[in-house]
Amino acid sequence: MNGIKNKKYGKIYICGAGPGDPSLITLKCLDLIKNSDIILYDRLVSSDILKLIPENTPKVYVGRSSGDPTTNQFKTNQIMLQHALIGKQVLRLKGGDPFIFGRGGEEAEFLYENGIDFEIIPGISSAIGAAIYSGIPLTHRKFSSSVAIVTGHEDPMKEEKSVRWDKIATAVDTIVILMGIEKLDSILKKLKNNGLSDETKIAVIEKGTLKDQKIIIGDFKDIRNKMENASIKPPAVIIIGEVVSLSDRIRWI
């Protein structure tokens, strides 16, 4: 079909559900939750958001945890295609924003290649939501004029790693790392070896924007011990830079 859309088929909505707090989803996302024929959701979609789904709407968990086979994406694609071919309106519901480490681009490419109509709805990324709910401005006129949002867990199937920690270390004022808890020691070592000091401020935010959000603040010397004492578990957002020091003053929760 190669991108030639067939009007007889259904439509797929690739939609960001935001960082967890159900009050942060868009009105369009809520409308799709209420009116779609079937919903395919990820593991980062919070339980409070799942409660918004009508009882008679089928929902299918298609999330992939760390260590799950990469073939899981193939199955997700096939489920979307299967329901679109019989004329269903499908909501592909993702945590955060679908185009920030959410595989939304890959899924849209698949739908295009198979001639399926689709629409993409943005959501608040956990990188932004967790920072704001922790009182950390990612940019600030005095402290930060640049931000990098980086994955801490690259696709194991890639032949060559593309995250250049040696360049990122001093290229931007604020570094936000998603999916980086499991490799945090290695990441911090690379950043330190390439210009960041032991005193560089670090925030680790678990369950950002949710009622049980945890915020741990430290530096390169003590952040690991503080995380262990607080029993921090993935997924969590890591923020590195001088703006972290503002959390104590402007944290509003």
Buried (B, 14 or more C-beta within 10 A) or exposed (E): EEEEBEEEBBBBBBBBBBBBBBEBBBEBBBEBBEEBBBBBBBEBBBEBBBEEBEEEBEBEEBBBEEEEEEEEBEEBBEBBBEBBBEEBBBBBBBBBBBBBBBBBEEBBEBBBEBBBBBEBBBBBBBBBBBBBBBBBBBEBEEBBEEBBBBBBBBEEEEEEEEBEBEEBBEEBBBBBBBBBBEBBEEBBEBBBEBEBEEEBBBBBBBBBBBEEBBBBBBBBEBBBEBBEEEEBEBBBBBBBBBBBEBBEEEEEE
